[in-house]
Amino acid sequence: MKKRTFDQEYKIQAVELCLEGDKSIAQVAKALGLAYNTLHRWVKEYKESNGTSFVGSGNIKPQNQEIIELRRRNQELEEELAILKKALGIFTRSNLRIYFSTPKRISCCEDVSSARCFKKWVLRLAQAREK
């Protein structure tokens, strides 16, 4: 038996039949050929979200969007920290000094003072040292 899927418009119309009409959820569910629990869940989601429910597959609810962005940023920062830790180990072993007051010229960017260029520079140094 194939699982039935319903679009956002159908769900909203079914919920509005329950909320605006004089029929109960059970009566509307029976008339539409839905399970009572399914329609009850739709009504509950609709009331809790104030009309922004049923976002569909592949879409994200607005309250979850910020969490996803924060997790992505956290992962980027963890990667940067790992690179900087590796750089610290390289520079302490080889007694190299970095002075941020006078930017060092490198090929990928203007100077080492920006974090992204510094990461690329450190990775190239690490790769050169490993060879």
C-alpha positions in Angstrom: 0.0 0.0 0.0 1.4 3.3 -1.1 1.7 6.1 1.5 -0.5 9.1 0.6 1.0 12.6 0.6 -1.0 15.8 0.8 0.1 19.3 -0.2 -0.1 22.3 2.0 -3.3 23.7 0.5 -5.2 20.5 1.1 -4.1 20.3 4.7 -5.1 23.9 5.3 -8.5 23.4 3.7 -9.1 20.3 5.8 -8.1 22.1 9.0 -10.3 25.1 8.2 -13.2 22.8 7.7 -12.7 21.6 11.2 -12.2 25.0 12.8 -14.8 27.1 10.9 -17.5 24.5 10.3 -19.9 23.0 12.8 -18.5 19.5 12.2 -16.1 17.7 14.6 -12.6 16.5 13.6 -13.9 13.0 13.5 -16.7 13.8 11.1 -14.4 15.8 8.8 -11.8 13.1 8.8 -14.4 10.5 7.9 -15.8 12.6 5.1 -12.3 13.2 3.6 -11.1 9.6 4.1 -8.4 10.5 6.6 -7.5 8.9 9.9 -8.7 10.9 12.9 -5.2 11.1 14.4 -3.8 12.6 11.2 -6.4 15.4 11.0 -6.1 16.0 14.7 -2.3 16.4 14.3 -2.8 18.8 11.4 -5.2 20.9 13.5 -2.8 21.0 16.4 0.2 22.0 14.2 -1.9 24.7 12.5 -2.9 26.2 15.8 0.6 26.1 17.3 2.2 27.7 14.2 -0.3 30.4 13.5 -0.7 29.4 9.9 3.0 28.8 9.0 2.8 25.0 9.4 3.0 22.4 6.6 6.2 23.8 5.1 6.6 20.8 2.8 9.5 18.5 2.1 12.9 20.1 1.8 11.8 23.3 3.4 12.7 24.4 6.9 10.5 25.9 9.6 11.7 29.5 10.5 12.5 28.6 14.1 14.8 25.7 12.9 16.6 27.9 10.4 18.6 29.8 13.0 19.6 26.5 14.7 21.0 25.2 11.4 22.9 28.4 10.7 24.4 28.3 14.2 25.5 24.7 13.8 27.1 25.5 10.5 29.0 28.5 12.0 30.1 26.3 14.9 31.5 23.7 12.6 33.4 26.5 10.7 34.9 27.8 13.9 35.9 24.3 15.0 37.8 23.8 11.7 39.5 27.2 12.1 40.5 26.3 15.7 42.0 23.0 14.5 44.0 24.8 11.8 45.3 27.3 14.3 46.3 24.6 16.8 48.2 22.9 14.0 49.9 26.2 13.1 50.9 26.8 16.7 52.6 23.4 16.8 54.4 24.1 13.6 55.6 27.6 14.6 56.7 26.5 18.1 58.8 23.7 16.7 60.5 25.7 14.0 60.9 28.9 16.1 59.1 31.0 13.4 57.5 34.2 14.4 54.5 35.9 12.9 54.2 39.6 13.4 50.7 40.8 12.6 51.7 44.5 12.6 53.5 44.0 9.3 51.4 41.8 7.0 53.4 39.1 5.1 52.7 38.9 1.4 51.4 35.6 0.1 50.1 34.5 -3.2 46.5 33.8 -2.5 45.5 37.1 -0.8 46.7 40.5 0.0 48.0 39.8 3.5 48.0 37.3 6.3 45.9 39.4 8.6 42.6 38.1 7.3 41.6 34.7 8.8 40.8 32.9 5.6 44.2 33.8 4.0 46.0 32.9 7.2 44.4 29.5 7.2 45.5 28.9 3.6 49.0 30.2 4.4 49.3 27.9 7.4 48.0 24.9 5.5 50.6 25.5 2.7 53.3 25.8 5.4 52.2 22.6 7.0 52.2 20.7 3.7 55.6 22.1 2.8 57.0 21.0 6.1 55.6 17.5 5.8 57.4 17.0 2.4 
